[in-house]
Amino acid sequence: MKSQAERNRLGQFATPTSLARDILQFGIALLGEENRIRFLDPAIGTGSFFSALLHTVPESRIDAAKGFELDAHYGEPSGDFWRGTNLNLEIADFTQIKPPREEAHRFNLLICNPPYVRHHHIVNAEKSRLHDATKAACGINISGLAGLYCYFLSLSHIWMQQGGIAGWLMPSEFMDVNYGKAVKRYLLNKVTLLRIHRFDPQEVQFGDALVSSAVVWFRNDPPSASHNVDFTFGGSLLRPKISRTVPFSVLHEAAKWTSLSISDDQEAAVCHRLADLFKIKRGVATGGNKFFIVTKEQIETGGLPREAFRPILPSPRHVAVDEIEADKDGAPVLDRQLFLLDCRVSEEEVIARYPTLWSYLEKCKHIVSERYLCRSRKVWYFQEERPPAPILCTYIGRSDAKNGRPFRFILNHSKATAANVYLLLYPKSVLARAIDRDQSILRRVWEALNNLCPKAILKEGRVYGGGLHKLEPNELGNVDATPIIKAVPELKDLAKSIQPSLFDPEAAQRNVS
Ligand SMILES: C[S@@+](CC[C@H](N)C(=O)[O-])C[C@H]1O[C@@H](n2cnc3c(N)ncnc32)[C@H](O)[C@@H]1O
């Protein structure tokens, strides 16, 4: 009865029965076949895990079973359904409930598929409440960019009995992204991490959620420095396709954990990376494309001042070519000609100088000016500074793309900027100087970028369900630039003769350390 948008807001994705049963079977094995059970599911929904628990052990072994559900739409029928069992289901916000004070009232089997609510949907006051509560619960500082599931995991700490087992079905992205660092610190420092099983993104677990998922298992005991963690991948939790043991020390060092389950490659340090050649930035996040990006006709019919707009590329799906030519004014030669409202003068000045633009701004102000991006700007319609980039990268793509290339590099001769569906590659000084001397270098570098082995790029990024890959600017920057330097002999000479410090100070720092 719920729309996708409503379900997204509360992170409502039911765990498939077979997966719930695998999880319970595994959790019970970790707990020990003899132990009595105090079960907790902090985000119980209709009770898939409780159902699987009853399927796995006799009810007489369960001393207590507790579940929380925020949404009465699920909680009430669920309560009716499980009446007659010993499940105590509370319709409440788990994050607001006071945890038990006594050890005997805590739980030794905590299984959860927490709500996957992205940080954009958590208002600031709520974020700071959750931040303080998790800090109090386990001493971890969660970043404001973290999704709700990170708070759930850390808040649950004080609900667990000493030695209790927890199994969390959650998005695997925490293993690689910045905001996941706090969760990893928790798993390494506060508890004993036992196993992480990552499902193969090609075999999507939730038909309706574009995230790849993992099951994270730990015991509520302090960690020992010498222990190893099982990393498994693909297949099912009980019958993974790949399985390897990763020493605790490697986990401490590794910035990204997802590749640990699939590769032994402890890779030698890469001397030159794309970040040594390019400053890489995400394109403009306008805060409201419908409003800030307009067509030529809209400018003309609205009598809007042309100087308040500059060309912007359409999204990659409307750019079939990999090389964008420019007309005599520098506008891109494409079927779709778009312009970004990029006016850097105050409201007072707009009123005085551009009355038509002012009435356009006024019409849309109430729609966009209060959006997060717009309200965090000095003036709500000021755009980020993003000069035209000579090379752009389409950084969201599928590994099974028809042309075998999940990401495209586009050579841009125009003066168009680009929105945040692109990454913008600006040559750093050494490369820029080389290009100034010989324009053909830019073209050859671009060709070499498009010839990079897709795997070398993919392994730096992150992967979502259904084989959808994505790269952040720093991840693209991490890609090994050796093939580019090899393909462009002039760069090889530069790389040989020039110390990394001339590429950029950060690289020098990295190489020294
Ligand atoms: C990913 S679903 C999992 C449901 C069920 N445990 C399962 O595995 O099928 C997460 C559930 O958490 C509920 N939820 C969201 N925020 C919550 C909160 N603050 N406290 C308790 N439950 C919450 C959602 O309504 C949803 O039913």
The ligand as an SDF file (V2000), in Angstrom:
LIG
                    3D

 27 29  0  0  0  0  0  0  0  0999 V2000
   14.9930   -2.4500    6.1710 C   0  0  0  0  0  0  0  0  0  0  0  0
   13.4600   -2.6240    6.9840 S   0  0  0  0  0  0  0  0  0  0  0  0
   13.6250   -4.1970    7.7090 C   0  0  0  0  0  0  0  0  0  0  0  0
   12.3510   -4.8080    8.1440 C   0  0  0  0  0  0  0  0  0  0  0  0
   12.4530   -6.2350    8.6670 C   0  0  0  0  0  0  0  0  0  0  0  0
   13.2860   -6.3380    9.8380 N   0  0  0  0  0  0  0  0  0  0  0  0
   12.9920   -7.1330    7.5950 C   0  0  0  0  0  0  0  0  0  0  0  0
   14.1540   -7.4550    7.6440 O   0  0  0  0  0  0  0  0  0  0  0  0
   12.2410   -7.5070    6.6950 O   0  0  0  0  0  0  0  0  0  0  0  0
   13.6530   -1.4650    8.2720 C   0  0  0  0  0  0  0  0  0  0  0  0
   12.4340   -1.2460    9.1310 C   0  0  0  0  0  0  0  0  0  0  0  0
   12.7840   -0.2860   10.1240 O   0  0  0  0  0  0  0  0  0  0  0  0
   11.6890    0.5700   10.3530 C   0  0  0  0  0  0  0  0  0  0  0  0
   12.2210    1.8070   10.9430 N   0  0  0  0  0  0  0  0  0  0  0  0
   12.6630    2.9250   10.3170 C   0  0  0  0  0  0  0  0  0  0  0  0
   13.0950    3.8220   11.2190 N   0  0  0  0  0  0  0  0  0  0  0  0
   12.9470    3.2500   12.4340 C   0  0  0  0  0  0  0  0  0  0  0  0
   13.2020    3.6800   13.7610 C   0  0  0  0  0  0  0  0  0  0  0  0
   13.7400    4.8850   13.9800 N   0  0  0  0  0  0  0  0  0  0  0  0
   12.9120    2.8510   14.7770 N   0  0  0  0  0  0  0  0  0  0  0  0
   12.3820    1.6160   14.5460 C   0  0  0  0  0  0  0  0  0  0  0  0
   12.1090    1.1630   13.3130 N   0  0  0  0  0  0  0  0  0  0  0  0
   12.3790    1.9550   12.2700 C   0  0  0  0  0  0  0  0  0  0  0  0
   11.0620    0.7200    8.9850 C   0  0  0  0  0  0  0  0  0  0  0  0
    9.7080    1.1370    9.0780 O   0  0  0  0  0  0  0  0  0  0  0  0
   11.2260   -0.6850    8.4250 C   0  0  0  0  0  0  0  0  0  0  0  0
   10.1060   -1.4720    8.7080 O   0  0  0  0  0  0  0  0  0  0  0  0
  1  2  1  0
  2  3  1  0
  2 10  1  0
  3  4  1  0
  4  5  1  0
  5  6  1  0
  5  7  1  0
  7  8  2  0
  7  9  1  0
 10 11  1  0
 11 12  1  0
 11 26  1  0
 12 13  1  0
 13 14  1  0
 13 24  1  0
 14 15  1  0
 14 23  1  0
 15 16  2  0
 16 17  1  0
 17 18  1  0
 17 23  2  0
 18 19  1  0
 18 20  2  0
 20 21  1  0
 21 22  2  0
 22 23  1  0
 24 25  1  0
 24 26  1  0
 26 27  1  0
M  CHG  2   2   1   9  -1
M  END
$$$$
